[in-house]
Amino acid sequence: MQPFQLSLHEISRAIRTKALSPVELVTSCLERITAMEPVIGAFACVTGDLALDQARTAQAEIAAGHYRGPLHGVPIAVKDLIDTAGVPTTSSSRVRADRVPRTDAAVVTMLRGAGAVTIGKAHTHEFAFGATTPTTANPWDTTRVPGGSSGGTAAAIAYGGVHVGLGSDTGGSIRIPAAVCGTVGLKPTYGRVPRVGVASLSWSLDHVGPLSRNVRDAAVLMNAVAGYDQRDPGSVPAEPEDFTRALGRGVDGLRVGVPTNWYTDRLDPEVARAVSDGLGVLEGLGARLRQVEIPMTDALYAMEWGIMMPEAAAYHRAAMRRCPELYTDEVRALLEQGETVLATDYIDALRLRQRLKGAWAAMMSGLDVVVAPTTFAPALPRVDPHYVHADGSREDATPGYVRLSLPMNLTGLPSLQVPCGFSAAGLPIGMQIMGKPFKEADVLGVGYAVESATDWVGRIAPTQRLQAA
């Protein structure tokens, strides 16, 4: 096996014992990126020379006995919304084409402290305002979207360019691409991971979190990036914890909520089947399934869009006055729509969100987690991405994909996407494990149980299909 094919756990152990050097690992990943990028286009820029320099530094530190932990010498992809000092951070937009920040985002500083190597900036849907990432192809089928907005990070992990990466999630932008690219993605509790130095889509809905090849890798990355930062007004002080602590604990007796509404509406039949299979795995491991009704579903869309649209418009107001022509037509139109939302409607949406949080907490009072589909359909076509339902109605990618993920942004609760099967066409399908506030370790433990009992998690997209594309 080549180093890029191993799990993070395996390469970390090999680096710690000096069986594998950081330079060898980074070289292997760069070779994979070089081979795959002409087909996939996951990266806005690849910083190969910088990554090799950082790898040499890590190698020298480890040789001198200064091993920092499981991310030391490990390459990571950083979403192009997240500042990296001296490296372009463009938000995959012409508006910021020449932007090179002087300082790192808080999460990048934390990763550098853990010894991680930044190998490149992964594409995002422009300013994270969409769920398809048009610059990038899905490694499982290059005629399909990789999801978004963290589509570049998910695609790079799926084809083996990196083991882990950073994304952001405002309406599902970590979980959606992770689902359709067959990777793991964790949206933490709101305030758990600092957002300083991350371009905002909607400040009260934005989250930063890990994408990874498997659940253990996500837990390791969370150990590095979780923390309080007073510069982020949404950041919440919390005691440091080890997010790997629940891995291997099992799910015997776990109370799992299975929605009877919202997450069952207008699903692709293959998604419904795969999620049912995933629930069957949990039940077979001893979990107790209980039907639950999702509250306030008639207001979910109004809340999400009523908050996100004006907050996005406010963030982009100056640039929209200065250079509106540099935005894509799609994003410019959305920002213009955001400026038409009344202040009273925005306030009503914020007040409703508080009611939703209370209703969701009441629903979960007798549960440990809720498990449901991550997306309503597998990866959609890149050309005119939409889905045609059995009744002939059309559902476009962004509103369709966001539909099942947005409740966790509104409530701010943690949600872990894990693969739970494949379609007949070989496309990944995922389910999300939704938990209680600051219970990331618990949802990771449930995901790890699924990972350990199946072969769905941790796969790299088949190379022969990439080459054929």
C-alpha positions, 0 to 999 in steps of 0.5 A: 500500500502507498502511504496515501492509502493508509488510514490516519491512525496507521500513518500517525503510528508509522510516523511516531515509530519512524517507519514512515517519514512526513516527507515520504507521506507528503510526497505520496499525497502530492503524487496522488494529487498530481495524478487526480487533479486534472480530472477532479479539480478539488484544489484552488491551489496546491502548496507543494513546496510549502508542504514539503518544507513543513514536512522536513521541519516536522521530520526534524522535530520528531527525530529530535524527540519532539513528537506533537501527536497524531497530526504531526507531519500529516498533510491537511486540506483547508477550505478556501474560505479559511485564512492561511498566512501567505497563501491565497484565500479566495473563497473560490471567487473572482471578488477575492482573486488576489487576496493573500492573508497575513495571518492564519485563521484560528483553526489553522493556528491550532493545526499548526500547533499540532504539527499538521502540514497544509498541502493546499486550499480546497475549492468551495462553492463561491463564498459557500453560497451553494451545494454543488461546488461547480469547479470540482467533480465527484471522484466516484463519477466525474459527471456528478457534483461533489456536493458543497459548499466544502466540495473540494475538501470532500473530493480531495479526501475521497480520491486519496489526496489527503486524509483529513481536511477542514470545511465549514457548514451553514446549511449542510456544507460539511455533511452534504459533500461528505455524503455524496463523496463517501467520506465522514463529516462532522458539524460540531455544536455551534460555538465549539470550534472558533471561526476567526479568520473564516469568511462568513456566509451567515454568522449565526449559522456558520460552523467549522469542522472536520472532514475525514476518511473515517470516524476516528480521523474526525475525532483526532482532528476535533481534538486539535481544533475545538476550543474557545476564542474570545475574538469569535462572538459565537465561541462558547467556553467548554472544558477540553476533552478527548473526542476519541473517548467514546470510540469503541464504547458500543451502542448497546441500549442506545436510544435512537430516534428515527424520524417519521416526518421531514427526513422521510419526505421525497427521498430517493428510494435508494437513500431510504433503503441505505439508511434503513440498512444503517439503522438495522446495523445499529439495532443489531448492535443493541441500539433501541430504535424509537419513532419521533416526530420532527417539530416545526417542520412547516417553518424550517425553510423560512427560518434558514433562508430568513436568517441566512440570506440577510446575514450574507447580504450584510457581510457582502454589502461593501463588495456588492457596491464596489464590484458586483460584476465579479460575483457569479450570476448565481451568487450575486442574485442570491445576495440581491435577494438577501437585501430584500428581506425585511428586518421584521422578517429576520427578527421573526426568524430569529425568534422562531429559531429559539422556539425550535431549539426548545422543541428539539430539546424536548423531542430529544429528552428521552433519546441519545441521538437521532439518525436520518438521511444526510441528503435526499439523493446521491450525487446529482449531475454536474450539468443542470444539477437537479432531481426528478421525483416519481411524481415528475416534480423537479428539485434543484440541488442546493435547496434539495440538499440543504433540506435535510441538513438545515435543522442542525444549523438552526438548532446548533446541535452536532451532526456526524455524517457517515457512509451507509451504503451505495446506490446501484450506480456505485454512488455513496449514500450517507446518514447523519447522527444528530446529538445533544449540545456538546456531545460530539464524542457521543455521535462519533462513538455511534458513527464508529460503531457503524464503521466497525461493523461494516465496510462502508466507511474509509473507502477511496474512490476507485482509481480505474473509474477516475482514469476512465473519466 
